Amino acid sequence: MRLATEWDGFTVHPGEFYDAGSTIVVEARYTGTYKQTGKKLDAQVCHVWKIRDGKVTSFQQYVDAAQLQDVEGAR
């Protein structure tokens, strides 16, 4: 919900998908403008999905936290 209220045009741009059996890794980018600061985000991210019996059992994201903090004005 925070994405809808704090960001303009927040988008996930999937890139490469890597199949590792029960684990799927996705390289992607997040883009958007943080409303409070007016700064634009264009951050590289990686999502790691674990699947069992056709259902997601865990999700982990890795993101350029320094860039995200800068855009949000936390630095």
N, C-alpha and C positions, 0 to 999 in steps of 0.2 A: 504494500500500500504506500510506503514511503516513496517508492519510485514515482508514482503518479502525482504525488503532491510536492516533491522536492526537485524533480527533474523535468526539463522540457526535452522531448524527443529521445528519451533514453531508449537505446536499441542494443540488442545483442546480435553481433555479426558472426555466425559460425564460420569457421575456416575448415581445417582438416579434422577428420574423425579417425581415431585409431581403435581398432577392435582388438582387445586383449582377452577374449573369452568372456568371462563374467564382468569384466571391467571395460568401460568405454571412456576414452580420453578425447576431449574436444579442445582444439585451439580456437580461440575466438578473440573478438575485440568488443569492448563496451564503448559506446559513444553517447553523447548527450550534453546538455547544458545544465549546470547546477543553478537553480533559480536564485538562491540567496547571494551568490557571488557573481553570477553571469559568466563564469568560466566554463570553457568547453573541456570535455573529457574525451580522450581517445586512448584507452588503455588496453594493453594486451592482457588476456586472461586465459586460464586453463581450467576446464571443468573435468572432474573425475567422477564418473557414475558407476556404481556397482549394482548389478542386476542379478536377481535370483528368481527363477520360475516366472520370468516375464515381468517382474515388478522391481522398481527401484528400491534398493535396501539402504543405500547411502549416497550422499552427494557432497563433494568437496570442491571449493573454488579457490583458485590462486589468482591474485590480481596485483597489479602494480600499486601497492598501497601508498607509496610516497606520492604518486601522481594523484591518486584519489584524495588524499589528505590536502594536497595543494589546491585542487579544484574546489574542495569543500571549505577552504579557508582555515583548516586545522593546523597548518604549518606557518 
